[in-house]
Amino acid sequence: MNRYIIGAAIILSVAYLQWESREETQGPGIVAPKTPVQWAVKSTDSDNVITQIDEFQLLPLARFGIEARVLSRKTYWMDALSDLSPIDLALGWGPMSNEAVLKDIEISQRNRFFLWRVKQFPIPQKQIELHASNMHLIPADDKVALMLKSIRVGQIVSITGYLVEVRKADGGRWRSSLSRADTGAGACEIILVKTVLAKNRTR
């Protein structure tokens, strides 16, 4: 009996991974032309407070909004922050939302990093770096969490919320980048997601 249960669990896991990795096609052309926007947090902002989620404190650093194409998504189950931030999205805008460009770029995610490589650059390297980023997403509520789980690679998503610094009870800190121009460790955005909308291109 246990063998059947294990077999069923494996089948379900494989089916979920296939569902998670299915991709939405948009056709050639830039489908997310806007640059992400960022504003200072005002003292009068109702959300300008430290948010407590379990053992984590979230300090707002800036308000943030982005409309971009999902280049890759990764669900984390077992790392130190997966209870707080279970999903990372690698997002692209401008030329990095164009399928004609993306077909020549191999994209992946692991260990909270967004990775890419090319055999030949379809656009200059700097344009890739300036128009794509890895986003660590913290859902503000259960509704947002469900929406994030349903997002597929290739979709266009609109996200608003706050770039935050996460403070752990043991004194550890996890701080969002405040720039779209940086690369490497520490360059990812950490977003307390207040709203999220996934949509397809109108053909």
N, C-alpha and C positions, 0 to 999 in steps of 0.2 A: 504493500500500500504506500509505503514511504517513497518507493521508487517512482510511483505514478505522480505523487505530489511534487517531488523534485523535478520530474520531467515537465509537468505542467507549469511549474514556476519558471523553468528555463525557457519554455516556449513563450510565455507571457513576457519575459524579460527581452527576448529577441524581438518580439512584436512591438514592444514599446520603443526599443532603440530604433527600429525601422520607422516607426511613426515619428519619433523625435527628429530624425534626420531627413525626412521627406522635404523637398524643396519646392517653393513657389517660384514660377518663372514670371518675369515681367516684360520680357522682350528688350531689344537694344535701346539705348538712350539713358540719359540721366533721369532717374525716377525720384530722387530725393535731393533737390538742388540747394536747399537751404543749409547755411552754416549753423551749428548748434549755438544757442544763446545762453548767456549767463549774466545774472544780476547780483548785486550786493544784497545781502540780507539786511533789511531795515529793522530798526528797533521797534517799529510799530507793527511789524509783520506778526500775525497771530501764531505762526508756526516757528517763530524765532525763539524756541525754547529747546532745552535738552530733552530728547525723547528717550524713554527707557523701554527697551525690549528685552525681556528676560534679564540676563546678567550684563547686557550691553547698554551703554549710553551713547546716543547719537547727537553730536553737536553740529548744527547747520553751519556750513561755510559759505554757501552761495545758492541762490535759486538757479534752476537749470531747466532747459527745455531742448528737445532734440526731435527732429523727424529724419529718419534714416532707414536704410535698407539693412535687413538682418543678414550678415555675411556668414555667421556661424552662431550656434548656441550650445551651451554646455551646462548640464545639471550636475551639481555636486551633492554628494550624499554623506560623506564621512570625514570631511576636513573640519578644521577647528571653527570655521565660520559658516558651515552649510546650513545650520539651523536659522541663522540670521539672513544669509544671502545665498539661497539655493541655486540661483541661475545667473550665469554670465551670458551677455550677448556681445558679440563682436559686431559693431555697427559701422556702416559706410555711408557717406554722403558725397554730393558732388560727383566727380569722376569715379569714385569708389562705390557708386550705386548703379553703374552702367554695366550691364551684362557683357557688352563687347570688350570691356576692360577686365572684368572679373574672370572671364573664361580662361585667361592666361595667368591667373594667380591662384596658387594652392594655399588654402586657408584652413587652419585648425586651431583648437584650443586645448590646453592642458595645464594643470597646476596653477590655475588662475591667470594664465598668460594667453594672449592672442598671438598666433604665429602665422607668418606668411612666407612664401618663397616663390620665385619665378625662374624660368629658364631664360627668358628674355623680357625685359621691362616693357609692358604695353604703354605705360606712362612713366614719367620720371619718378625715381624712388621717393623724393621729397613729397610729391603729390600723394603717393600712397600713405605716407606717414601723417600728412596733414589732414587727410580725409577719411580716416578710419581709427577706431579706438575700441578697446575692451571695456565693457561696463559691468561692474559688479552691482547687482540689483537687489535692493532691500524692499520688499513689499510693505506698504504702509498699513494694509489691512488684508483681510481674507479675499475680498473681491479682486483686489489688484493681484494677489498671489495666484488666483485662478486664471486671470487674464495672461499673466506672464507664462504660466505653464502651457498655454495653448498657442503661443507664438511659434511660427515656423520659419525656417531659413528661407530667404527670398522675399518675405513680406516687408512692407513698409510700416514702420511703427512710429507712433508719436508718444513721447514720454515727457512728463513734467514732474518736478519734485525738487529735491535739495541735494547738492553735493555735501557730503558729511565726513566728519571724523568720528570713527568708532572707538570708544574707550571701553576696554575690558576691565572686569573686576580685579584682575591680577596686575593691572597697571599697563598692560599692552595697549598699543594704539594702531589703528589702521586708518590712514588719512587719504582722502581723495586727492587726485590731481586737480588743479584749478586751471590747467592749460590744455589746449588741444594740440599743441606743437611739441610736447615732450615725448620721449620714447623710452622703452626699457622699464626696469623695475620702478614702481611708484608712479608710472604714467597713466594708470587706469583710473577711470572715474568710479567713485562709490556713490550710488544714488539711492536716497530714500524716495521711492517711487510713489507719488500721490495719484497720478492718473496715467493710464496706458491705453492706447488704441492701436489695433493692428488693422491694416487695410490692404487691399490689392489695387494695383494700378487700373484706372479706368481706360479701357481700350476703345 
